C-alpha cells in the first residue's frame, strides 16, 4: 500500500507529538520555564517566530555515520554559512522543550520506531539517528541496510 502525502503528514505529526510529549509530560509539567513562560501541554504553536538558539545545531552532519552525502547540504554546495542551522521555532505563549536524546534513548530502550514514507521521512530518520549518536558518541550500535530498509540499534 502506498502512503499518500496526507498519510505522511499524519505520521510526521504523530512523531512530533510523541517526541515533544517526552519532555512535556515529565516532571516539568506546569513549571515556569525561562522568561516566565509556562511549560504546558496546551499551546498555540502557530503564533511565534524563528529565533537563533546557540545550542543548535544538535549534530554535525559531516561527522554522523548515518548521513548520506545526498542529504548533506554543505557537501552539496550550500554556502559555508551555518547560521541557518541555529534557528528554532519559538511560540509566543509557551516553550517547546528541547529534544533530550539521552532521555529518548532511555525511554525507547527495547522498543522500535519505524519511519515510513519518502525522502522527507528518510531525512527525519537521519536527523534522529544523528542526534542520538551525538548524545551517546561512545556507545555501541549496529547499522544495517537492506534494500530500502535501514535499521540502527544503540546497544
N, CA, C and O of each residue as an XYZ file, in Angstrom:
620
protein
N       0.850     -1.179      0.000
C       0.000      0.000      0.000
C       0.889      1.233      0.000
O       1.806      1.334      0.815
N       0.637      2.148     -0.881
C       1.415      3.368     -0.979
C       0.787      4.432     -0.096
O      -0.419      4.672     -0.150
N       1.625      5.068      0.722
C       1.125      6.128      1.577
C       1.079      7.424      0.792
O       2.054      7.782      0.131
N      -0.040      8.132      0.855
C      -0.162      9.415      0.182
C       0.451     10.519      1.015
O       0.920     10.288      2.130
N       0.443     11.705      0.472
C       1.016     12.845      1.174
C       0.289     13.103      2.485
O       0.919     13.479      3.474
N      -1.031     12.907      2.510
C      -1.792     13.101      3.737
C      -1.376     12.129      4.823
O      -1.293     12.509      5.991
N      -1.112     10.883      4.461
C      -0.663      9.886      5.435
C       0.700     10.253      5.985
O       0.963     10.078      7.175
N       1.573     10.763      5.118
C       2.899     11.173      5.580
C       2.780     12.290      6.602
O       3.482     12.280      7.613
N       1.896     13.257      6.351
C       1.709     14.347      7.293
C       1.214     13.827      8.634
O       1.651     14.306      9.681
N       0.326     12.872      8.619
C      -0.195     12.300      9.860
C       0.919     11.603     10.624
O       1.029     11.768     11.839
N       1.749     10.825      9.932
C       2.860     10.128     10.586
C       3.841     11.129     11.171
O       4.304     10.951     12.298
N       4.168     12.183     10.423
C       5.101     13.201     10.908
C       4.527     13.912     12.130
O       5.257     14.176     13.086
N       3.229     14.224     12.113
C       2.593     14.884     13.241
C       2.602     13.988     14.472
O       2.877     14.459     15.576
N       2.306     12.711     14.298
C       2.336     11.771     15.423
C       3.733     11.706     16.016
O       3.889     11.730     17.237
N       4.753     11.623     15.163
C       6.130     11.581     15.647
C       6.473     12.851     16.410
O       7.113     12.783     17.459
N       6.059     14.007     15.904
C       6.321     15.272     16.579
C       5.660     15.304     17.950
O       6.291     15.694     18.933
N       4.406     14.902     18.024
C       3.678     14.913     19.292
C       4.313     13.950     20.289
O       4.477     14.297     21.459
N       4.672     12.748     19.846
C       5.296     11.767     20.737
C       6.627     12.288     21.242
O       6.922     12.188     22.434
N       7.438     12.846     20.346
C       8.748     13.352     20.735
C       8.619     14.482     21.741
O       9.340     14.512     22.739
N       7.706     15.411     21.486
C       7.542     16.538     22.396
C       6.957     16.105     23.730
O       7.272     16.703     24.759
N       6.124     15.093     23.740
C       5.478     14.676     24.982
C       6.453     14.072     25.978
O       6.169     14.061     27.175
N       7.598     13.566     25.519
C       8.582     13.024     26.453
C       9.004     14.070     27.461
O       9.114     13.774     28.651
N       9.237     15.263     27.015
C       9.690     16.310     27.904
C       8.525     16.984     28.612
O       8.612     17.284     29.803
N       7.436     17.223     27.890
C       6.305     17.935     28.466
C       5.662     17.134     29.586
O       5.273     17.704     30.606
N       5.544     15.820     29.415
C       4.861     15.002     30.414
C       5.800     14.455     31.479
O       5.419     13.580     32.257
N       7.009     14.960     31.515
C       7.919     14.552     32.581
C       7.607     15.388     33.813
O       6.541     15.995     33.911
N       8.535     15.413     34.742
C       8.277     16.129     35.984
C       8.269     17.643     35.812
O       8.061     18.357     36.793
N       8.486     18.159     34.613
C       8.490     19.597     34.384
C       7.113     20.136     34.027
O       6.974     21.340     33.812
N       6.107     19.305     33.957
C       4.776     19.735     33.539
C       4.252     20.818     34.474
O       4.189     20.633     35.689
N       3.883     21.936     33.893
C       3.311     23.011     34.681
C       4.331     23.934     35.309
O       3.938     24.926     35.924
N       5.613     23.666     35.191
C       6.627     24.540     35.753
C       6.757     25.799     34.916
O       6.344     25.845     33.757
N       7.336     26.809     35.524
C       7.610     28.040     34.798
C       9.013     27.923     34.225
O       9.969     27.674     34.959
N       9.136     28.100     32.935
C      10.421     27.999     32.256
C      11.103     29.346     32.182
O      10.674     30.310     32.815
N      12.171     29.405     31.401
C      12.902     30.653     31.228
C      11.981     31.703     30.631
O      11.073     31.379     29.865
N      12.211     32.938     30.975
C      11.432     34.087     30.522
C      10.004     34.045     31.055
O       9.132     34.715     30.502
N       9.739     33.282     32.106
C       8.440     33.272     32.749
C       7.324     32.624     31.959
O       6.158     32.777     32.323
N       7.629     31.918     30.909
C       6.592     31.258     30.117
C       6.323     29.872     30.674
O       7.237     29.170     31.106
N       5.074     29.499     30.655
C       4.681     28.215     31.222
C       4.971     27.081     30.250
O       4.677     27.177     29.059
N       5.553     26.002     30.775
C       5.712     24.773     30.011
C       4.435     23.985     30.234
O       4.156     23.563     31.356
N       3.663     23.785     29.192
C       2.366     23.148     29.358
C       2.027     22.325     28.134
O       2.709     22.392     27.112
N       0.973     21.556     28.249
C       0.578     20.706     27.134
C      -0.357     21.424     26.166
O      -0.591     20.928     25.064
N      -0.897     22.579     26.551
C      -1.748     23.322     25.625
C      -1.025     24.595     25.209
O      -0.617     25.400     26.046
N      -0.875     24.758     23.907
C      -0.121     25.891     23.394
C      -0.549     26.155     21.962
O      -0.857     25.220     21.223
N      -0.570     27.405     21.569
C      -0.795     27.742     20.172
C       0.571     27.761     19.495
O       1.294     28.755     19.562
N       0.912     26.662     18.847
C       2.224     26.524     18.220
C       2.338     27.330     16.933
O       3.432     27.457     16.384
N       1.240     27.872     16.446
C       1.245     28.575     15.164
C       1.568     30.059     15.295
O       1.865     30.712     14.295
N       1.516     30.597     16.499
C       1.863     32.001     16.705
C       3.198     32.063     17.414
O       3.328     31.634     18.560
N       4.187     32.600     16.724
C       5.523     32.682     17.275
C       6.477     33.239     16.246
O       6.064     33.900     15.293
N       7.745     32.972     16.438
C       8.745     33.480     15.499
C       9.973     32.571     15.503
O      10.184     31.780     16.422
N      10.768     32.709     14.456
C      12.029     31.992     14.352
C      13.090     32.799     15.083
O      13.262     33.990     14.824
N      13.803     32.143     16.003
C      14.845     32.817     16.776
C      16.125     31.990     16.727
O      16.094     30.784     16.486
N      17.242     32.659     16.960
C      18.538     31.980     16.983
C      18.733     31.345     18.355
O      18.520     31.994     19.379
N      19.135     30.089     18.375
C      19.478     29.374     19.601
C      20.893     28.842     19.414
O      21.126     27.970     18.577
N      21.828     29.361     20.183
C      23.236     28.995     20.012
C      23.565     27.583     20.472
O      24.705     27.141     20.329
N      22.580     26.861     21.028
C      22.792     25.451     21.373
C      22.655     24.556     20.148
O      22.969     23.367     20.205
N      22.193     25.120     19.055
C      21.979     24.368     17.822
C      23.108     24.639     16.854
O      23.775     25.666     16.978
N      23.348     23.771     15.907
C      22.663     22.516     15.614
C      23.016     21.446     16.645
O      24.051     21.517     17.308
N      22.143     20.463     16.762
C      22.342     19.399     17.740
C      23.327     18.336     17.266
O      23.746     17.491     18.057
N      23.701     18.364     16.000
C      24.687     17.417     15.482
C      25.351     18.009     14.248
O      24.831     18.936     13.628
N      26.499     17.460     13.908
C      27.242     17.854     12.713
C      27.057     16.749     11.679
O      27.545     15.634     11.864
N      26.357     17.053     10.598
C      26.056     16.041      9.578
C      27.318     15.426      8.992
O      27.312     14.258      8.604
N      28.393     16.189      8.922
C      29.638     15.674      8.347
C      30.283     14.607      9.231
O      31.067     13.791      8.746
N      29.959     14.611     10.515
C      30.554     13.644     11.451
C      29.615     12.499     11.818
O      29.985     11.614     12.590
N      28.424     12.511     11.278
C      27.448     11.473     11.610
C      27.558     10.321     10.620
O      27.491     10.542      9.411
N      27.727      9.091     11.113
C      27.881      7.948     10.208
C      26.592      7.556      9.477
O      26.637      6.724      8.571
N      25.460      8.131      9.845
C      24.186      7.756      9.235
C      23.745      8.716      8.132
O      22.735      8.467      7.474
N      24.472      9.795      7.918
C      24.104     10.787      6.914
C      24.745     10.455      5.579
O      25.968     10.374      5.464
N      23.914     10.266      4.586
C      24.425     10.055      3.232
C      24.781     11.408      2.629
O      24.197     12.431      2.988
N      25.729     11.403      1.724
C      26.141     12.649      1.084
C      24.994     13.345      0.371
O      24.989     14.571      0.262
N      24.016     12.578     -0.118
C      22.868     13.174     -0.806
C      22.107     14.143      0.091
O      21.484     15.084     -0.400
N      22.155     13.919      1.404
C      21.394     14.723      2.344
C      22.262     15.702      3.123
O      21.775     16.357      4.044
N      23.525     15.810      2.773
C      24.429     16.725      3.458
C      24.514     18.014      2.644
O      25.165     18.057      1.600
N      23.862     19.048      3.122
C      23.761     20.288      2.349
C      25.113     20.957      2.139
O      25.351     21.523      1.073
N      25.994     20.909      3.114
C      27.301     21.537      2.952
C      28.107     20.849      1.850
O      28.812     21.516      1.092
N      28.010     19.538      1.758
C      28.739     18.804      0.723
C      28.103     18.958     -0.651
O      28.728     18.635     -1.661
N      26.867     19.448     -0.701
C      26.160     19.600     -1.972
C      26.041     21.054     -2.408
O      25.108     21.418     -3.124
N      26.981     21.880     -1.979
C      27.037     23.239     -2.493
C      26.377     24.312     -1.654
O      26.336     25.468     -2.075
N      25.858     23.979     -0.486
C      25.313     25.023      0.387
C      26.476     25.931      0.789
O      27.558     25.437      1.105
N      26.269     27.245      0.781
C      27.354     28.139      1.200
C      27.868     27.776      2.589
O      27.185     27.104      3.363
N      29.053     28.222      2.886
C      29.729     27.841      4.124
C      29.034     28.351      5.381
O      29.363     27.904      6.481
N      28.077     29.278      5.248
C      27.414     29.764      6.457
C      26.620     28.638      7.100
O      25.986     27.839      6.412
N      26.662     28.586      8.402
C      25.947     27.552      9.154
C      24.889     28.177     10.066
O      24.236     27.469     10.832
N      24.721     29.482      9.987
C      23.808     30.173     10.893
C      22.366     29.696     10.758
O      21.623     29.705     11.738
N      21.965     29.284      9.574
C      20.583     28.843      9.382
C      20.265     27.612     10.225
O      19.096     27.351     10.510
N      21.282     26.850     10.629
C      21.070     25.656     11.448
C      20.753     25.990     12.902
O      20.351     25.109     13.661
N      20.924     27.228     13.294
C      20.706     27.634     14.683
C      19.293     28.157     14.939
O      18.951     28.473     16.079
N      18.478     28.251     13.905
C      17.137     28.796     14.085
C      16.177     27.739     14.609
O      16.159     26.601     14.140
N      15.383     28.141     15.590
C      14.328     27.285     16.128
C      13.021     28.078     16.127
O      13.032     29.309     16.127
N      11.905     27.364     16.127
C      10.597     27.997     16.211
C      10.256     28.187     17.675
O      10.333     27.242     18.460
N       9.879     29.399     18.047
C       9.551     29.697     19.433
C       8.142     30.285     19.500
O       7.928     31.424     19.083
N       7.167     29.512     20.025
C       5.805     30.034     20.178
C       5.788     31.211     21.153
O       6.643     31.309     22.034
N       4.813     32.097     20.989
C       4.712     33.280     21.849
C       4.254     32.947     23.262
O       4.684     33.599     24.213
N       3.385     31.939     23.422
C       2.720     31.737     24.708
C       3.291     30.616     25.566
O       2.852     30.441     26.703
N       4.246     29.858     25.065
C       4.791     28.759     25.863
C       6.138     28.328     25.291
O       6.600     28.874     24.290
N       6.751     27.361     25.926
C       8.042     26.842     25.493
C       7.889     25.461     24.874
O       7.112     24.638     25.357
N       8.619     25.219     23.825
C       8.737     23.864     23.291
C      10.009     23.296     23.903
O      11.091     23.827     23.656
N       9.914     22.250     24.680
C      11.111     21.695     25.314
C      12.127     21.229     24.278
O      11.763     20.752     23.203
N      13.386     21.371     24.612
C      14.451     20.885     23.735
C      14.438     19.367     23.705
O      14.051     18.717     24.676
N      14.860     18.815     22.588
C      14.944     17.366     22.452
C      16.080     16.854     23.329
O      17.209     17.332     23.227
N      15.787     15.896     24.180
C      16.777     15.284     25.063
C      17.045     13.872     24.556
O      16.285     12.947     24.840
N      18.129     13.714     23.805
C      18.421     12.433     23.155
C      18.697     11.323     24.156
O      18.298     10.180     23.930
N      19.364     11.631     25.244
C      19.648     10.585     26.246
C      18.364     10.087     26.897
O      18.190      8.886     27.103
N      17.468     11.010     27.217
C      16.181     10.604     27.786
C      15.391      9.785     26.769
O      14.754      8.792     27.121
N      15.438     10.207     25.514
C      14.758      9.479     24.450
C      15.288      8.053     24.350
O      14.509      7.107     24.236
N      16.610      7.894     24.393
C      17.207      6.553     24.339
C      16.759      5.701     25.522
O      16.454      4.520     25.357
N      16.720      6.293     26.709
C      16.294      5.531     27.891
C      14.833      5.107     27.770
O      14.493      3.967     28.088
N      13.973      6.003     27.320
C      12.545      5.687     27.208
C      12.252      4.699     26.085
O      11.270      3.960     26.150
N      13.090      4.682     25.064
C      12.861      3.800     23.922
C      13.622      2.482     24.025
O      13.551      1.657     23.115
N      14.341      2.278     25.109
C      15.117      1.042     25.273
C      14.225     -0.178     25.053
O      13.179     -0.322     25.686
N      14.656     -1.046     24.152
C      13.912     -2.266     23.859
C      12.728     -2.075     22.920
O      12.012     -3.033     22.631
N      12.511     -0.853     22.440
C      11.382     -0.570     21.550
C      11.898     -0.252     20.156
O      13.091     -0.023     19.956
N      10.988     -0.241     19.202
C      11.339      0.072     17.822
C      10.488      1.227     17.323
O       9.338      1.396     17.731
N      11.073      2.017     16.436
C      10.371      3.115     15.780
C      10.540      2.911     14.289
O      11.620      2.551     13.821
N       9.468      3.140     13.543
C       9.548      2.980     12.091
C       9.171      4.293     11.417
O       8.178      4.926     11.777
N       9.968      4.691     10.443
C       9.672      5.838      9.597
C       9.233      5.293      8.251
O       9.964      4.538      7.610
N       8.048      5.674      7.826
C       7.513      5.205      6.553
C       7.266      6.424      5.678
O       6.668      7.403      6.124
N       7.721      6.365      4.445
C       7.456      7.474      3.552
C       8.537      7.647      2.509
O       9.171      6.685      2.075
N       8.732      8.880      2.119
C       9.656      9.198      1.040
C      10.954      9.775      1.602
O      11.331      9.486      2.738
N      11.626     10.586      0.801
C      12.910     11.141      1.214
C      12.779     12.072      2.414
O      13.743     12.235      3.162
N      11.621     12.683      2.619
C      11.445     13.537      3.793
C      11.482     12.721      5.078
O      12.109     13.133      6.054
N      10.823     11.577      5.088
C      10.862     10.739      6.285
C      12.255     10.148      6.470
O      12.703      9.960      7.601
N      12.942      9.853      5.370
C      14.321      9.362      5.469
C      15.224     10.443      6.059
O      16.121     10.144      6.847
N      14.991     11.684      5.683
C      15.753     12.794      6.233
C      15.492     12.927      7.735
O      16.419     13.187      8.502
N      14.232     12.749      8.161
C      13.914     12.793      9.595
C      14.590     11.642     10.330
O      15.075     11.821     11.447
N      14.626     10.454      9.708
C      15.292      9.298     10.311
C      16.776      9.598     10.509
O      17.330      9.323     11.574
N      17.418     10.161      9.488
C      18.838     10.501      9.611
C      19.053     11.531     10.712
O      20.002     11.419     11.488
N      18.193     12.520     10.785
C      18.326     13.547     11.804
C      18.204     12.952     13.205
O      19.012     13.258     14.082
N      17.201     12.108     13.417
C      17.028     11.484     14.727
C      18.223     10.616     15.085
O      18.737     10.714     16.199
N      18.678      9.769     14.170
C      19.805      8.887     14.487
C      21.078      9.688     14.733
O      21.887      9.306     15.579
N      21.269     10.780     14.021
C      22.452     11.619     14.251
C      22.384     12.304     15.615
O      23.406     12.438     16.287
N      21.195     12.738     16.031
C      21.039     13.338     17.357
C      21.335     12.311     18.443
O      21.990     12.627     19.437
N      20.857     11.088     18.258
C      21.108     10.032     19.240
C      22.590      9.672     19.278
O      23.158      9.492     20.356
N      23.211      9.568     18.122
C      24.639      9.253     18.033
C      25.478     10.335     18.716
O      26.444     10.021     19.412
N      25.120     11.594     18.526
C      25.848     12.703     19.140
C      25.696     12.692     20.656
O      26.638     13.032     21.373
N      24.530     12.310     21.149
C      24.291     12.275     22.593
C      25.021     11.124     23.262
O      25.346     11.200     24.447
N      25.279     10.062     22.519
C      25.961      8.880     23.070
C      27.072      8.450     22.111
O      27.004      7.361     21.541
N      28.102      9.297     21.925
C      29.113      9.025     20.894
C      29.960      7.785     21.143
O      30.509      7.219     20.198
N      30.076      7.357     22.372
C      30.912      6.193     22.680
C      30.115      4.905     22.809
O      30.666      3.865     23.170
N      28.828      4.967     22.519
C      28.006      3.766     22.654
C      28.189      2.855     21.447
O      28.540      3.300     20.354
N      27.945      1.587     21.669
C      27.976      0.621     20.574
C      26.644      0.680     19.838
O      25.592      0.893     20.442
N      26.707      0.490     18.540
C      25.485      0.483     17.747
C      25.663     -0.456     16.567
O      26.782     -0.763     16.155
N      24.536     -0.902     16.034
C      24.553     -1.677     14.795
C      23.812     -0.870     13.746
O      22.829     -0.192     14.046
N      24.288     -0.948     12.525
C      23.697     -0.198     11.413
C      23.609     -1.134     10.228
O      24.630     -1.597      9.721
N      22.394     -1.416      9.782
C      22.178     -2.338      8.666
C      21.361     -1.665      7.577
O      20.449     -0.882      7.846
N      21.710     -1.988      6.351
C      20.919     -1.522      5.212
C      20.585     -2.724      4.347
O      21.470     -3.456      3.903
N      19.320     -2.911      4.121
C      18.840     -3.981      3.248
C      17.825     -3.370      2.306
O      16.740     -2.966      2.727
N      18.177     -3.300      1.020
C      17.306     -2.702      0.015
C      16.958     -1.283      0.453
O      17.848     -0.440      0.564
N      15.705     -1.010      0.697
C      15.278      0.320      1.145
C      15.015      0.363      2.653
O      14.441      1.332      3.150
N      15.425     -0.667      3.377
C      15.202     -0.732      4.815
C      16.509     -0.444      5.542
O      17.494     -1.162      5.374
N      16.509      0.607      6.346
C      17.679      0.984      7.128
C      17.329      0.797      8.599
O      16.271      1.235      9.049
N      18.214      0.149      9.344
C      17.975     -0.025     10.777
C      19.221      0.372     11.551
O      20.349      0.182     11.097
N      18.986      0.924     12.720
C      20.075      1.244     13.635
C      19.610      0.859     15.034
O      18.461      1.098     15.406
N      20.501      0.269     15.792
C      20.214     -0.101     17.182
C      21.355      0.395     18.045
O      22.521      0.112     17.771
N      21.017      1.134     19.089
C      22.020      1.563     20.053
C      22.029      0.541     21.173
O      21.001      0.277     21.797
N      23.185     -0.027     21.419
C      23.303     -1.123     22.386
C      23.743     -0.623     23.741
O      23.892     -1.414     24.672
